Amino acid sequence: MHKRSIYRIFIILLLVRFSCLGQSSVENATSIVCQIKIDTSVVYQNIDNFGASDAWSCQFVGLWPKSKKEKIASLLFSKEVDLEGNPKGIGLSLWRFNLGAGSSEQAEKSDIKDEWRRAESFLNKNGSYNFQKQKGQVWFAQKAKDYGVDQLLLFSNSPPVEFTKNNKAYSVSGQISNLHKSEFQNFATYLTNSAIGLEKMGLEVDYISPLNEPQWDWADAGQEGTPFWNHEIADFVKVLDSAITKKGIKAKIDITEAGQINYLSREDNRPGRGNQITEFFNSESKNYIGNLPNLSHTISGHSYFTTSPDQKLIKERETLSESLKAVEGLKFWMSEYCILGDNNGEIEGNGRDLGIDPALYMAKVIHSDLAIANASAWHWWMAISPYDYKDGLIYIDKNKKDGNFYESKMLWVLGNYSRFIEPDSKRIKASVSKDSSLLASAYINKAKSKVTLVIINSEEKAIKIKQSLNNNDIVNFKSYTTSKDQDLAYTLNSESHIVIPERSIVTVVSDLK
């Protein structure tokens, strides 16, 4: 078959049957038919990457005994499989490196009580650099590269304390930026010199994200952070863009890491800090920076506090998608998320939970960000967490030198996407019968040789899917299941059907010829 005919393939997944929770055999399922239709001719956004950050645990875990940190790195980065075909890791394609402001060096004088939320800086007080610092983080970044993670992003929560107004890594005012305009050049130099220093260690930096969640006050000394007004962001990014050109590095600038995705499309309760798509990418705006040569044609935001209830989840992402259309080619990255707050009673952020409940909630958010907001990237917050909170993919004992680690179902659910949807894949149309509660999204790889379908089943019922192929375009049919009892469990399907267990996420990988 000619390659271009692939786009006209109309793959029909049909004859979906639901079984009751207590039934042991799908053959006894209630005959409720559902269809999932995949159309490769209808193409949506490009998928750039799936990622997570090293904040803040990697500064310590990267110094743990080798056998333990190697296993943790394998879980995050590996694309290998075991003898039964089960993935050993989730195969992230981007790693976020937290470039600290120097609160660790200040210790208790930083006012940040929890030392696990402080961060080192490569910058010395005398203006020189010490790239022997942040050793634990560098170790994880190097392991990511060794495993084939070819995208590295530097993100900063605060400028170095040497440059801030209060010589702290948080804002005393909460309303005013903690960085004088006269220090913009110094901050830009720090970012570019840090990128160059990492590159000399073999870690080429692809993106620099200089400002994190500028809408928040950052006045409680809970962690490093500072607010910024839109005009300050525009002015600083211009300085950083010039510094990147002068230093000759390849990194692109990622903005704006908005604290909530609604601030990308409108001001809401943050006038002067919201409506950032228009502010930065509309050529008529006084804060327009969309023509800068080193600015990624991407705008980033965080999915916090916009995920519950379902009506809000959908509406916010529909609004964002429409706003993006005003700027040709502008991409959206969902660059940070974990489960915060009470989510309208749906799920609490408090309390560590390694089970399937938070994983299913997370899967719904991933699906909505990709399939409704058309996100080109999706990044979890803390890859490794020591906290009693739903903020980690892997959890650890809060011990700086050694401890145990614990896999969560959230790790493996992210893997249902990150392990199988390659960078430069494109999302394609996947239609689910209106009477079905299934969530499904589909992707075709760059070579147009593979289709990946991710299905979320939140019901207390198993699902049987029988695939009907046309033109024998699908020659292999593999599935990977994450459920209460399975972690990306591999099945080679010799028959034309697959069973999706109750309360599970299943990735189906089909080869095209």
Secondary structure, DSSP 8 states (H G I E B T S, - for coil): --GGGGGG-EEEEEEEEEEETT-S-GGG-B-----EEEEEEEEEEEE-EEEEE-TTTHHHHTTS-HHHHHHHHHHHH---B-TTS-BSS---SEEEEE---SHHHHGGGG----GGG----SB-TTS-B-TTSSHHHHHHHHHHHHTT---EEEE-SS--TTTBTTSSSS-SSSSS-SB-GGGHHHHHHHHHHHHHHHHHTT----EEE----TTS---S-SSS-----HHHHHHHHHHHHHHHHHHT---EEEEEEESSTHHHH--TT-TTT--HHHHHH-TTSTT--TT-TTEEEEEEEE-TT---SHHHHHHHHHHHHHHHTTSTT-EEEEEE----S-GGGT--SBS---SHHHHHHHHHHHHHHHHTS--SEEEEEEEEE-SSBS-EEEEE-S-SS---EEE-HHHHHHHHHHTTS-TTEEEEEEEE-TT---EEEEEE-TTS-EEEEEEEE-SSEEEEEEEE-STT-EEEEEEEEESSS-SSEEEE--SSEEEE-SSEEEEEEEEE-
